Amino acid sequence: MKAIQLAAAALFVAGCSTVERTSPGIMSRFDVVGPGAPATETVIIRNSGWTVLYFIPGLYGDVTWDPKANGGKGDIAGGLWLLRDKCNASDCYETLQKLANQQNCDLTNVTLVDNSMINLGFTGYGELLGCFVEPNDVIVSGVLRPRTSTSN
């Protein structure tokens, strides 16, 4: 029982952010429709956390782009934001755009996904808890293409 309580407490304070990329060279096998040069990689920015009563931010991952991290290749800060609403598609998109700019790439085929769970039910204890603590999960993905001379 103590392990379940500990796992529930850890889940309650969890906030996470990640950057996922395709393996080098894998995009050459796919015909990804879009303008400019052929696609070089797909990048996914994901952030999750929770909100109390639908408007008080809880704990979120930090998707702020740090161009000097990872030996100058850039990476997200990866820390945690407490009581600041940083789990929005716009935050993830901004990070994805900065990553593309640092690699001198065009960003195409962008997809925005909000998996946040809104639960207003009162029929069970789980749903009642969902009315007070709302999990948030936002994903933004895009395809990177090397910039051509005609690109902005």
Buried (B, 14 or more C-beta within 10 A) or exposed (E): EEEEEEEEEEEEEBBBBBBEEBEEEEBEEEEEEEEBBEBBBBBBBBBBBBBEEEEEBBBBBBBBBBEEEEEEEBBBBBEBBEEEBBBBBEBBBBBBBBBBBEBEBBBBBBEBBEEBEEBEEEEEEEEEEBBEBBBBBBBBBBBBBBBEEEEE
